[in-house]
Amino acid sequence: MSRFLNEELRNLEPYTPGEQPKVVGRLVKLNTNENPYGPSPKAAEALANADAGSLRLYPDPDGSDLVAAIAENCGVAPAEIMIGNGSDEILAFMFMAFGKRIWFPETSYGFYPVFNDVFGCEGHEIPLEEDLSVDIEKYKGVPGTVVIANPNAPTGLALSLGEIEELLQANSDTLVVIDEAYVDFGAETAAPLIKKYDNLMVIRTLSKSLGLAGLRVGWCMGCEDIISDMKRVKFSFNPYNVDRIALAVAAAGVRDTEYFEATRGRIMATRKRFIAAMEELGFTIPDSKTNFVFARSGRIAGADYFHELRKRNIIVRYFDKDPIRDYVRITMGTDEDMDLLLEATEEILKEAGK
Ligand code: PMP
């Protein structure tokens, strides 16, 4: 640390991304919830057709064509959408705009407390229930913004649309932000409630169900006033936050609903089969509505299981903190990836003599 760093940033603990090996090679990479099938061929085509010469021009700061594609898919108006450089950036803008006093689950996406600290917000972390679920009763009537990942990460558990609506009604004078990074893998989106509630923001990403994590595109939806507040922040920070190539590739990806349906269906089918096989091996897994599962073995400690898998070139994610120390988070890869993991797991349990 240099002696020049602003004082309030000296104790900041940055977000730790999951390992991103330089060469994936023989590795089975199941640690950052990427999509094993990658983007739509239409997105690949848009990338191949990208015009390098056009890069002398700044991109459309509103991303109007991408916004139109999202509006059509989600059934909201273009004025109810803003795009960003990954949903991480959207979350950052949200904390800047609305996060002065903010409530979120203590066990959730690791970036919430980091944004809270970097933007000097007054964050309140609410512990999960014993079964790792989020109890919305604890968020009702809090005097500030609520942000909840639904489904939650890293647990994979989802709230119902009814519960979200109850929360919106109970907090009608404060903002409720639903981070739907994983919603396409079996949960219910709150997007239709935007027309009905002016205190709702929904955040989405192209990184998971659309297989475009490397492109860095996300978006938020809300009533026009909320979106105009978000734009006030974005246009005070980086108006050209999504580049020209990303805009074109993202729009093509969003429009290919056929590919989207096919690949998310495959991932959910893999999840079902994988959970059954892991349960056979004695693992306990909360009901996942995401492209990952959160698994606990009664026979081997979470940290040991993580390290043993890593030795066998399989990377999953481990969080060394309560109350999730016994679990590892495993991204759904292809069926072949999951078979390799299952084989390794059997071997690890056998070697552990259990
Ligand atoms: N929200 C949640 C709950 C996530 O797990 C992630 C991905 N790590 C994000 C948001 C951010 O995704 P991205 O910036 O790739 O859109």
Boltz pocket constraint, residues with backbone or C-beta under 6 A from the ligand:
constraints:
  - pocket:
      binder: B
      contacts: [[A, 32], [A, 85], [A, 86], [A, 87], [A, 88], [A, 89], [A, 109], [A, 149], [A, 151], [A, 153], [A, 179], [A, 181], [A, 204], [A, 205], [A, 206], [A, 207], [A, 213], [A, 216], [A, 217], [A, 218]]
      max_distance: 6.0
